[in-house]
Amino acid sequence: MGKQDKEQCTNLQTMKFVAEAAKNQYPSELKKRFVTGRAFVLYVVNEEGLIQNSTIVKSSENEQLDSVAIQIMKSLPRYVPGMQEGKPVKVQYTVPVNFK
């Protein structure tokens, strides 16, 4: 499996995890009122594969949904760290979290 294949697999697994978590953690009171939104969250995977520095870069326009989006990113499973010249490095990602 090449670098691009591994990256696509990681992205797909991340998106599946985020979509399922958003569905399960969607605040019921907002869902009942049909409050929807999409937050874009930037986060860093550190040299150990742990999630750091989750930040909203584009708000869902709802503070509660944004807060849940941050919590979802913090609950991501451990990653295999990015490598550069044979050494683990920090890698930055941005992921949309949809609530609908």
C-alpha positions, -999 to 999 in steps of 0.1 A, spaced: 0 0 0 15 33 -11 15 66 8 -15 80 -11 -35 48 -4 -27 50 33 -37 87 33 -70 79 16 -77 51 40 -70 73 70 -92 100 56 -121 76 49 -118 60 84 -117 95 100 -148 106 81 -167 75 90 -158 79 127 -168 116 126 -201 110 108 -211 82 133 -201 103 163 -220 134 150 -251 112 145 -248 97 181 -238 129 199 -262 153 181 -279 171 210 -315 158 211 -330 192 219 -314 207 188 -324 178 167 -360 181 178 -360 218 168 -343 209 134 -312 229 142 -286 218 118 -250 229 110 -216 221 97 -185 230 117 -150 227 103 -125 216 129 -87 219 125 -66 195 146 -31 183 148 -19 147 151 13 148 171 44 126 168 29 100 191 -4 98 170 -24 117 196 -49 145 187 -40 180 198 -52 216 193 -87 210 180 -100 244 169 -132 255 150 -120 272 118 -155 277 104 -184 277 128 -217 259 124 -232 291 137 -244 272 168 -222 273 199 -235 239 212 -229 221 179 -194 236 177 -186 224 212 -198 188 203 -177 190 171 -146 197 192 -154 169 216 -158 145 187 -123 154 174 -108 149 208 -123 114 209 -107 103 176 -87 70 180 -49 72 180 -34 77 146 -3 63 131 20 94 131 30 111 99 66 104 88 91 126 72 127 114 65 120 84 87 110 104 117 75 110 131 61 145 126 31 165 135 4 166 108 -25 191 106 -60 181 93 -93 199 88 -125 179 89 -161 189 85 -186 178 112 -221 177 99 -252 178 121 -284 171 102 
